[in-house]
Amino acid sequence: MTTAAPTVGAGQLRTALRGHASGVAVLTAATPSGPAGVTITSLTSVSAEPALVSFALAETSSTWARVKDCQAFGIQLLGAAQRDVAERFAAVGVDRFAPPTRWHTGPHGVPLLDDCAAWLVGTRHRQLKLGDHELIVCVVEHVRIGSPGGSLVHLHGGLHAAPGTPPAAGSPGSPDGR
């Protein structure tokens, strides 16, 4: 496989992608030095059978340095009213798990935040270095759904509430009404 020379600069790419809404999640892991977590917008569904998701972290991230050897991860999907949680886990130089953060230990010992829209717990399946990031693919082993409602999204450089209610069972877009 040949790699073509880049024709688009990082700034140009960022500008183009700012208008593409991304869901906001918090990635967590249990590390030898205690719980680690970071806000991510790179969560992607990879496969339903088997259940696989992926996320990417910059190699320069202090969180990557802490979680790079972890085998299990918690992924918290944030609800529309959880902007404060996203901002706390994106902040540098703070104890993200100190109060007012409420959390508990979940499967595989991963820290799970309370009151999220949904939780996924998975284990590392594959890892791939891509540019200045590491892409991790996880096998999802546990899912828990929280309260229905809107999601938190990242759009145009900011965090926004995206209103929404799940589609009724059997309707187009619902899991059983494809």
C-alpha positions as CSV (number, residue, x, y, z in Angstrom):
1,M,0.0,0.0,0.0
2,T,1.4,3.4,-0.9
3,T,0.8,6.5,1.0
4,A,0.1,9.7,-1.0
5,A,1.6,12.9,0.1
6,P,-0.8,15.0,2.2
7,T,-2.6,17.7,0.2
8,V,-4.6,19.2,3.0
9,G,-3.1,20.9,6.1
10,A,-4.2,20.2,9.6
11,G,-5.9,23.6,10.0
12,Q,-7.9,23.2,6.8
13,L,-9.1,19.7,7.9
14,R,-10.1,21.0,11.4
15,T,-12.0,23.9,9.8
16,A,-13.9,21.5,7.5
17,L,-14.7,19.1,10.3
18,R,-15.8,21.7,12.8
19,G,-19.3,21.7,11.2
20,H,-19.7,17.9,11.6
21,A,-21.3,17.1,14.9
22,S,-19.7,14.5,17.0
23,G,-21.1,12.7,20.1
24,V,-19.3,13.5,23.3
25,A,-18.2,10.7,25.6
26,V,-15.8,10.2,28.5
27,L,-13.3,7.3,28.3
28,T,-12.2,5.8,31.6
29,A,-9.8,3.2,32.7
30,A,-8.3,1.8,35.9
31,T,-4.6,2.3,36.0
32,P,-1.9,1.4,38.6
33,S,-1.9,5.1,39.7
34,G,-5.6,5.3,40.0
35,P,-8.6,6.1,37.7
36,A,-7.9,7.9,34.5
37,G,-10.4,9.5,32.2
38,V,-10.7,12.0,29.3
39,T,-13.4,13.5,27.1
40,I,-13.5,12.1,23.6
41,T,-15.4,12.9,20.4
42,S,-13.8,10.1,18.3
43,L,-16.1,7.2,19.5
44,T,-17.3,5.2,16.5
45,S,-19.4,2.1,16.1
46,V,-17.4,-0.4,14.2
47,S,-19.5,-3.5,14.2
48,A,-22.7,-4.8,15.7
49,E,-21.8,-8.5,15.3
50,P,-19.4,-8.8,17.0
51,A,-20.0,-5.6,19.1
52,L,-17.0,-3.4,18.4
53,V,-16.4,0.3,18.9
54,S,-13.3,2.4,18.4
55,F,-11.8,5.6,19.7
56,A,-8.6,7.5,19.1
57,L,-6.3,9.3,21.5
58,A,-3.3,11.6,20.7
59,E,0.0,10.1,21.6
60,T,0.9,13.4,23.2
61,S,-2.1,13.2,25.6
62,S,-1.3,12.8,29.3
63,T,-4.2,10.4,29.4
64,W,-2.8,8.2,26.7
65,A,0.4,7.9,28.7
66,R,-1.7,6.5,31.6
67,V,-4.1,4.2,29.7
68,K,-1.9,2.9,26.8
69,D,-1.3,-0.4,28.6
70,C,-4.9,-0.8,29.9
71,Q,-6.9,-3.7,28.6
72,A,-10.4,-2.6,29.7
73,F,-12.2,0.7,29.2
74,G,-15.4,2.4,30.3
75,I,-17.1,4.6,27.8
76,Q,-19.7,7.0,29.1
77,L,-22.1,8.5,26.6
78,L,-22.9,11.9,27.9
79,G,-26.4,13.4,28.0
80,A,-27.4,16.9,26.9
81,A,-27.2,18.2,30.5
82,Q,-23.6,16.9,31.2
83,R,-21.6,19.7,29.7
84,D,-19.9,20.2,33.1
85,V,-18.7,16.6,33.0
86,A,-17.3,16.9,29.5
87,E,-15.5,20.1,30.5
88,R,-14.1,18.6,33.7
89,F,-12.7,15.5,31.8
90,A,-11.2,17.8,29.1
91,A,-9.4,20.0,31.7
92,V,-5.7,19.8,32.2
93,G,-4.1,19.5,35.6
94,V,-7.2,18.7,37.7
95,D,-8.3,15.5,39.5
96,R,-11.1,14.6,37.2
97,F,-12.4,12.0,39.7
98,A,-12.6,14.3,42.7
99,P,-15.9,15.8,43.8
100,P,-18.2,16.8,42.3
101,T,-17.6,13.8,40.1
102,R,-19.7,10.8,41.1
103,W,-18.5,7.4,40.0
104,H,-18.3,3.8,40.9
105,T,-16.3,0.7,40.0
106,G,-17.7,-1.3,37.1
107,P,-16.9,-4.5,35.3
108,H,-13.1,-5.2,34.9
109,G,-12.5,-2.6,37.6
110,V,-13.1,0.3,35.3
111,P,-14.4,3.6,36.8
112,L,-17.9,4.4,35.6
113,L,-19.4,7.9,36.0
114,D,-22.9,8.1,37.5
115,D,-25.9,9.5,35.7
116,C,-24.8,9.1,32.0
117,A,-27.0,8.5,29.0
118,A,-25.4,5.1,28.5
119,W,-22.3,3.1,29.5
120,L,-20.2,0.7,27.5
121,V,-17.5,-1.5,29.0
122,G,-15.1,-3.2,26.7
123,T,-11.7,-4.8,26.3
124,R,-9.0,-4.0,23.8
125,H,-9.3,-5.9,20.6
126,R,-6.9,-4.1,18.3
127,Q,-4.6,-1.1,18.3
128,L,-3.3,0.8,15.3
129,K,-1.0,3.9,15.2
130,L,-2.4,6.4,12.7
131,G,-0.6,9.6,12.3
132,D,-0.2,11.3,15.7
133,H,-3.0,9.2,17.3
134,E,-3.5,5.6,18.5
135,L,-6.8,4.0,17.3
136,I,-8.1,1.4,19.8
137,V,-10.9,-1.0,18.8
138,C,-12.7,-2.5,21.8
139,V,-15.0,-5.5,22.1
140,V,-18.1,-4.3,24.0
141,E,-18.9,-6.7,26.8
142,H,-21.3,-4.7,28.9
143,V,-23.9,-2.1,28.0
144,R,-26.2,-0.2,30.3
145,I,-28.8,2.4,29.2
146,G,-29.5,5.4,31.4
147,S,-32.3,7.9,31.1
148,P,-33.6,8.7,27.6
149,G,-33.2,12.2,26.3
150,G,-30.9,14.4,24.3
151,S,-27.2,13.9,23.7
152,L,-24.2,16.2,24.2
153,V,-22.5,17.0,20.9
154,H,-19.3,18.8,19.8
155,L,-20.0,21.2,16.9
156,H,-18.3,24.4,15.7
157,G,-15.7,24.1,18.5
158,G,-18.3,24.0,21.3
159,L,-20.5,21.7,23.3
160,H,-24.2,21.7,22.5
161,A,-27.3,19.9,23.7
162,A,-28.9,17.9,20.9
163,P,-32.5,17.3,21.9
164,G,-33.9,13.9,21.1
165,T,-36.1,11.1,22.2
166,P,-35.6,7.5,21.0
167,P,-37.9,6.4,18.1
168,A,-40.9,4.3,19.1
169,A,-40.4,0.6,18.9
170,G,-41.1,-0.7,15.3
171,S,-40.6,2.7,13.7
172,P,-37.9,3.5,11.1
173,G,-34.6,4.1,12.9
174,S,-35.5,2.0,16.0
175,P,-33.4,-1.1,16.7
176,D,-36.3,-3.4,15.8
177,G,-37.8,-1.3,12.9
178,R,-34.9,-0.8,10.5
